[in-house]
Amino acid sequence: MTESRRFINRKNSIMSKLYKRADSPYLWYSASVHGRRVRISTGTHRRRTAERIQDAWDFKLSQGDTSFFEPEETIDVLEYIDQHRDFLEDRKSEQTVLIAKGVLAKFGKYLTGIGIQSIPEIQVQHIDGYMDSMKQKSKTKKNHLGIISRMLKQCVREGLIDRNPCDLATPPRVVHEMKHRPLDVKDLNAIFKNAQQWKLYYSFLLYTGLRAGDVAMLKYEHIDIKRHRITQLIRKSRRVHELPLAAVLVREIGDIKGLSGPVFPDLYSESERKLNDNLAHPRKYLQDLLSLAELPKATLHSFRVTYNNLLRDGGLTIQDRQVLMAHTSSETTKIYTHPNPELAEKHLNGLPDFLIEQDDE
């Protein structure tokens, strides 16, 4: 069984691991330097001792000291892709890693198919060729390019290549489509009139502005009825986010004293894949409601877009909306993000109550 541990130097990123070999009682050290693999026995089977040796060798490599090893073969493309996927698992969300794994697997298959075996062999024409070989839409191609570029940027940091070939690639031209269209009054009336078992879920999407997956993962423990607050871990940014609980949601959710666990147990899942499968049900039901009313298609994310537009039309600034909606900002590195709660709650409770309108009909 392979055991691994990675140390990332703050000045020079060194991606290394410790692993066991069937032909040796010791833990072995593996890293990459200037496009070549380094494999050295630590001379010990004790994990803590091996980790101290790993840290020392990582530090030497970060300082450019390569005197303690003889480089082996050029790093294989598929081997590096596997290593990079492991690298991502320590730093990115499960959903991001899942998507990256799929993209990099396809890219690796394409490269080996045209005879590219090592990282330094990858050139801009191979990136463009991969983009041209894809049958997906331009937006998907652009996403693939971004994931590949981030991997090759890591290769530059490690000294495997001098320049990221993706920087010279021709980005696909993206034609912006109104996929996540905002919902208007007619849409919302049609939705909440017949929302049935998904009424509360759609309500939370509309009046919190949270992403579909974040609402699905909401627990009663995250809701403070007295303070009118929700404290939730945002899956995309991995940050804890506090936002106001609209009065309409306080009314709809009712008395939750003593309740614990998922608010939406039919949707909740710790598995990203299972969560996405579960979300297919309210997603399809939404399409059916709109189709029945002869209205254009929309997505679960359309509620989030609508939430933003309603707050904008109500006078909330773009800066306040950015924080309120837990958008990633380069200006903040705080684990907790707090909008101005009183101001946000005032605007939020000023939004139209589409639910009570349906109850009155």
Legacy VTK file of the C-alpha trace (Angstrom):
# vtk DataFile Version 3.0
C-alpha trace
ASCII
DATASET POLYDATA
POINTS 361 float
0.000 0.000 0.000
1.342 3.408 -0.946
1.609 6.025 1.775
2.129 9.605 0.695
2.658 13.027 2.257
3.256 16.290 0.462
5.142 19.414 1.494
4.711 22.623 -0.486
7.502 25.138 0.009
6.200 28.715 0.194
8.869 30.112 -2.131
9.318 27.220 -4.552
6.569 24.611 -4.802
8.053 21.136 -4.341
5.638 18.278 -4.951
7.018 15.154 -3.303
5.696 12.017 -1.692
6.724 9.098 0.495
5.760 5.643 -0.667
6.421 1.958 0.026
7.969 -0.479 -2.412
7.334 -4.198 -2.444
11.069 -4.920 -2.779
12.177 -2.745 0.155
11.376 -2.506 3.892
11.961 1.266 3.818
9.876 4.288 2.889
11.012 5.880 -0.371
11.100 9.542 -1.388
9.824 10.645 -4.811
9.962 14.120 -6.379
10.442 15.781 -9.748
13.319 18.073 -10.679
13.763 19.760 -14.069
11.614 17.221 -15.830
13.224 14.162 -14.246
12.095 11.816 -11.519
13.978 11.498 -8.239
13.523 8.298 -6.224
15.602 7.733 -3.094
15.287 5.367 -0.148
14.979 7.199 3.162
16.721 4.265 4.827
14.013 3.990 7.456
10.629 2.333 7.847
9.572 4.788 10.563
7.083 7.260 9.156
7.939 10.240 11.358
11.640 9.847 10.675
10.953 9.538 6.945
8.803 12.683 7.041
11.645 14.648 8.643
13.968 13.402 5.891
11.352 14.373 3.294
11.121 17.894 4.722
14.914 18.237 4.668
15.197 17.048 1.062
12.281 19.227 -0.028
14.016 22.218 1.503
17.267 21.380 -0.302
15.434 21.129 -3.622
13.672 24.447 -2.957
17.120 26.017 -2.537
18.407 24.476 -5.772
20.574 21.874 -4.020
20.519 18.679 -6.105
23.756 17.198 -4.780
22.116 14.414 -2.804
20.626 12.437 -5.719
21.060 11.254 -9.282
18.000 12.069 -11.432
16.284 9.141 -13.095
14.141 9.029 -16.194
12.140 11.898 -17.708
8.752 12.198 -16.002
5.999 10.332 -17.800
2.943 12.413 -18.718
0.382 10.009 -17.279
2.414 9.539 -14.105
2.609 13.292 -13.570
-1.133 13.698 -14.207
-1.846 11.096 -11.516
0.495 12.920 -9.146
-1.136 16.258 -9.909
-4.609 14.858 -9.221
-3.385 13.705 -5.811
-1.938 17.195 -5.324
-5.366 18.748 -6.025
-7.160 16.492 -3.539
-5.266 18.167 -0.701
-6.293 21.663 -1.793
-9.560 21.721 -3.731
-13.176 20.757 -3.123
-14.396 17.280 -4.036
-16.390 18.656 -6.959
-13.395 20.577 -8.376
-11.149 17.525 -8.074
-13.758 15.312 -9.734
-14.004 17.642 -12.735
-10.219 18.071 -12.979
-9.642 14.324 -12.896
-11.958 13.806 -15.854
-10.386 16.607 -17.896
-6.789 15.569 -17.203
-7.554 11.921 -17.976
-8.863 12.932 -21.427
-5.891 15.246 -21.998
-3.444 12.497 -21.023
-5.130 10.035 -23.381
-4.919 12.567 -26.218
-1.207 13.231 -25.598
-0.202 9.572 -25.497
-2.326 8.998 -28.600
-0.159 11.450 -30.575
3.082 10.111 -29.147
3.761 12.646 -26.369
5.326 10.776 -23.453
6.903 13.413 -21.202
5.899 16.799 -19.793
8.701 18.799 -21.537
7.461 17.528 -24.929
4.129 19.354 -24.598
4.016 22.340 -26.958
1.403 24.952 -27.836
0.365 23.018 -30.982
-0.547 20.051 -28.805
-2.781 22.249 -26.636
-4.485 23.709 -29.706
-4.788 20.216 -31.191
-6.524 18.939 -28.077
-8.969 21.871 -28.174
-9.697 21.183 -31.857
-10.302 17.500 -31.144
-13.057 18.289 -28.644
-16.646 18.183 -29.849
-18.011 20.084 -26.847
-19.114 23.711 -26.795
-16.603 26.545 -26.573
-17.351 27.167 -22.901
-16.448 23.559 -22.057
-13.266 23.844 -24.120
-12.333 26.981 -22.211
-12.864 25.170 -18.899
-10.611 22.326 -20.086
-7.947 24.818 -21.107
-8.066 26.420 -17.657
-7.617 23.107 -15.841
-4.740 22.043 -18.103
-3.122 25.458 -17.768
-3.179 25.270 -13.982
-1.448 21.880 -14.102
1.237 23.137 -16.470
1.677 26.263 -14.351
2.536 23.913 -11.489
5.074 22.260 -13.816
6.722 25.660 -14.317
6.898 26.153 -10.537
8.579 22.782 -10.170
11.108 23.515 -12.902
9.819 20.789 -15.213
9.288 23.290 -18.043
10.363 26.883 -18.590
7.070 28.209 -19.880
3.408 27.251 -19.783
2.413 26.378 -23.394
-1.207 27.233 -22.576
-0.186 30.904 -22.374
0.344 30.824 -26.134
-2.677 28.664 -26.988
-5.638 30.073 -28.881
-8.543 30.282 -26.406
-11.899 29.129 -27.785
-14.340 31.895 -28.571
-17.198 31.673 -26.098
-20.631 32.763 -27.240
-22.461 33.764 -24.094
-25.835 32.111 -23.773
-28.540 33.099 -21.326
-28.515 29.665 -19.694
-29.160 30.783 -16.145
-31.778 33.343 -17.040
-33.365 35.430 -14.296
-36.897 34.475 -13.333
-39.634 37.093 -13.632
-42.904 37.405 -11.724
-44.734 35.177 -14.196
-42.094 32.455 -13.827
-42.105 32.591 -10.020
-45.892 32.539 -9.789
-45.995 29.467 -12.039
-43.270 27.753 -10.021
-44.620 28.334 -6.518
-48.208 27.661 -7.516
-47.374 23.996 -8.097
-44.008 23.530 -6.377
-45.473 20.936 -3.962
-42.668 18.925 -2.261
-40.003 21.291 -3.619
-41.647 24.498 -2.415
-39.383 24.931 0.625
-36.261 24.062 -1.372
-37.107 26.544 -4.139
-37.938 29.115 -1.441
-34.483 28.779 0.114
-32.863 29.078 -3.322
-34.754 32.300 -4.023
-34.466 33.990 -0.633
-30.899 33.033 0.323
-29.181 33.243 -3.071
-27.160 30.156 -2.111
-26.095 27.696 -4.779
-28.279 24.627 -5.294
-25.770 22.276 -3.681
-25.240 24.508 -0.649
-28.985 24.670 0.042
-29.195 20.879 -0.345
-26.474 20.502 2.317
-28.214 22.843 4.771
-28.810 21.462 8.273
-31.148 22.667 11.000
-28.055 23.336 13.112
-27.032 25.995 10.573
-30.241 28.001 11.155
-30.629 30.471 14.020
-34.317 31.388 14.073
-33.955 33.911 16.922
-31.191 35.877 15.183
-32.629 35.305 11.689
-29.270 33.980 10.489
-27.898 31.071 8.490
-24.281 29.975 8.991
-23.231 27.655 6.212
-20.034 26.192 4.759
-19.854 27.259 1.107
-18.677 24.233 -0.879
-17.071 26.179 -3.699
-14.869 28.483 -1.601
-14.626 26.213 1.488
-15.475 29.222 3.656
-18.022 29.551 6.423
-20.549 32.183 5.399
-23.174 33.958 7.508
-26.230 35.463 5.840
-29.610 36.796 6.956
-32.661 34.543 7.060
-35.570 36.264 5.345
-38.824 36.621 7.289
-40.616 34.642 4.581
-38.300 31.678 5.238
-38.793 31.944 8.995
-42.517 31.599 8.321
-42.155 28.743 5.835
-39.763 26.605 7.860
-41.894 26.866 11.005
-40.897 25.613 14.443
-37.566 23.803 14.188
-36.773 23.646 17.909
-35.163 20.307 18.715
-34.675 19.370 15.054
-31.269 18.365 13.756
-29.760 16.963 10.596
-30.458 17.875 6.945
-33.319 20.227 6.144
-33.635 18.432 2.788
-32.804 14.762 3.509
-33.853 13.643 0.011
-31.111 15.854 -1.443
-28.378 15.811 1.209
-25.286 13.681 0.561
-21.622 13.878 1.581
-20.764 12.356 -1.791
-20.473 15.002 -4.500
-21.575 12.552 -7.182
-24.620 11.407 -5.195
-25.513 15.029 -4.392
-25.496 15.912 -8.087
-27.691 12.882 -8.819
-30.149 13.943 -6.121
-30.357 17.493 -7.495
-31.594 16.094 -10.797
-35.064 15.668 -9.210
-35.829 19.316 -8.296
-34.041 20.352 -11.485
-36.322 18.252 -13.679
-39.409 19.259 -11.707
-38.554 22.921 -12.314
-38.325 22.304 -16.058
-41.654 20.484 -16.011
-43.351 23.379 -14.173
-42.068 25.935 -16.678
-42.905 23.726 -19.636
-46.456 23.223 -18.331
-46.853 27.003 -18.121
-45.324 27.357 -21.628
-42.441 29.397 -20.236
-38.754 29.309 -21.301
-36.341 26.861 -19.665
-34.400 27.886 -16.585
-32.069 26.232 -14.088
-31.782 25.965 -10.319
-29.040 28.580 -10.587
-31.654 30.938 -12.066
-32.956 31.475 -8.518
-29.516 32.784 -7.511
-29.419 35.102 -10.522
-32.917 36.332 -9.650
-31.916 36.928 -6.020
-29.009 39.083 -7.168
-31.185 41.075 -9.567
-33.901 41.675 -6.966
-31.365 42.983 -4.457
-29.747 45.123 -7.142
-33.107 46.601 -8.114
-33.765 47.228 -4.408
-30.647 49.391 -4.179
-28.086 47.054 -2.589
-24.605 47.873 -3.886
-22.562 45.415 -5.914
-19.992 45.204 -3.104
-22.645 44.249 -0.532
-24.219 41.768 -2.944
-20.829 40.181 -3.622
-20.279 39.478 0.063
-23.898 38.521 0.720
-23.806 35.929 -2.074
-20.410 34.523 -1.001
-18.737 35.364 -4.275
-14.994 34.697 -4.178
-13.131 37.977 -3.776
-9.418 38.567 -4.237
-9.603 41.254 -1.552
-10.473 38.962 1.299
-8.697 35.965 2.694
-10.763 35.645 5.845
-12.281 32.284 6.681
-15.510 33.975 7.784
-17.295 36.524 5.626
-19.845 38.842 7.180
-22.028 41.238 5.189
-23.604 44.152 6.991
-26.366 41.971 8.518
-28.849 44.713 9.363
-28.596 46.345 5.930
-28.749 43.003 4.144
-31.758 41.854 6.160
-33.569 45.112 5.463
-33.138 44.678 1.700
-33.926 40.977 1.878
-37.212 41.493 3.705
-38.121 44.129 1.151
-38.245 41.527 -1.621
-41.644 40.434 -2.980
-43.240 37.541 -1.096
-44.062 35.166 -3.931
-45.009 32.398 -1.507
-47.774 34.231 0.361
-49.229 35.349 -2.950
-49.648 31.700 -3.905
-51.142 30.808 -0.524
-53.754 33.547 -0.967
-54.900 32.328 -4.329
LINES 1 362
361 0 1 2 3 4 5 6 7 8 9 10 11 12 13 14 15 16 17 18 19 20 21 22 23 24 25 26 27 28 29 30 31 32 33 34 35 36 37 38 39 40 41 42 43 44 45 46 47 48 49 50 51 52 53 54 55 56 57 58 59 60 61 62 63 64 65 66 67 68 69 70 71 72 73 74 75 76 77 78 79 80 81 82 83 84 85 86 87 88 89 90 91 92 93 94 95 96 97 98 99 100 101 102 103 104 105 106 107 108 109 110 111 112 113 114 115 116 117 118 119 120 121 122 123 124 125 126 127 128 129 130 131 132 133 134 135 136 137 138 139 140 141 142 143 144 145 146 147 148 149 150 151 152 153 154 155 156 157 158 159 160 161 162 163 164 165 166 167 168 169 170 171 172 173 174 175 176 177 178 179 180 181 182 183 184 185 186 187 188 189 190 191 192 193 194 195 196 197 198 199 200 201 202 203 204 205 206 207 208 209 210 211 212 213 214 215 216 217 218 219 220 221 222 223 224 225 226 227 228 229 230 231 232 233 234 235 236 237 238 239 240 241 242 243 244 245 246 247 248 249 250 251 252 253 254 255 256 257 258 259 260 261 262 263 264 265 266 267 268 269 270 271 272 273 274 275 276 277 278 279 280 281 282 283 284 285 286 287 288 289 290 291 292 293 294 295 296 297 298 299 300 301 302 303 304 305 306 307 308 309 310 311 312 313 314 315 316 317 318 319 320 321 322 323 324 325 326 327 328 329 330 331 332 333 334 335 336 337 338 339 340 341 342 343 344 345 346 347 348 349 350 351 352 353 354 355 356 357 358 359 360
